């Protein structure tokens, strides 16, 4: 009887065991960012608009345990084309689709992963992923025109000690995913984050350092250097973030800082306060720009949210001529 009982027990255990995945595993997803804005700036004469900011359609394919791919299609308004004489022209005003991500990922290399193709850059998307409210505003570096969120290249990344250390080193074209390669130069970017609370399920405390060098050793010009540092804290009822960025290009040095405060009641609503200050040239007076954003936001599901917002920005040269607007922003995804 004992062998029979043991065999029966093993048979039941086999029935209860999860079936191995059948490759390839295809996971589609998507999200829409949209808004209504009413402009309060002097001279705007009540200008207001409905708009769609972005449309992301993403497909992740797990080919096998080692190889996977991601393709993300994006859509927004065509930006003005700047001509050689400095003038600009919009050739088409319709929304158009373009590629944001297209890469192959190789895992099962111990704690390491390799990505090649059109990939996320190491630092700019890090804030977006942690904050989780990208539909309200982009990361500080992206808004300041200092960093791109994706580019063509190759990345080596990894996590260690259950997420205590998280790093990414990338070799990129440097122009960003929306522009073609124009010279022999490349951009080397590196980020390392340390999270002392990584082992806690509902707490994060990422402390991050970032560096980027763009250019070519044989070129006559000096390389462009970008350095940054940030610290954040996240729990179900609170998100806090502060960062500093500096950009050195020849004799010109830009410096800026940003802070985000997001207290929230998960089942009800949250408040968002964001402050950005960017000075593109520390040796020039009155060229810095400051931006404030306040929002009351409500998450209905993981990817469906709505917020009432107030945005205000001004240049140090004309602080009384601030541009400001109220609006409603939304994200809807699957």
Secondary structure, 3 states (H helix, E strand, C coil): CHHHHHHHHHHHHHHHCCCCCCCCEEEEEEEEEEEEEEECCCCCCCCEEEEEEEEEEEEEEECCCCEEEEEEEEEEECCCEECCCCCEECCCCCEEEEEEEEEEEEEEECCEEEEEEEEECCCHHHHHHHHCCCCCCCCHHHHCCCCCCEEEEEEEEEEECCCCEEEEEEEECCCCCCCCCCCCCEEEEEEEEEECCCCCCCCECEEEEEEEEEECCCCCCCCEEEEEEEEEEEECCEEEEEEEEEEEECCEEEEEEEEEEEEEECCCEEEEEEEEEEECCCCCCCCCEEEEEEEEEEECCCCEEEEEEEEEEEEHHHCCCCEEEEEEEEEEEC
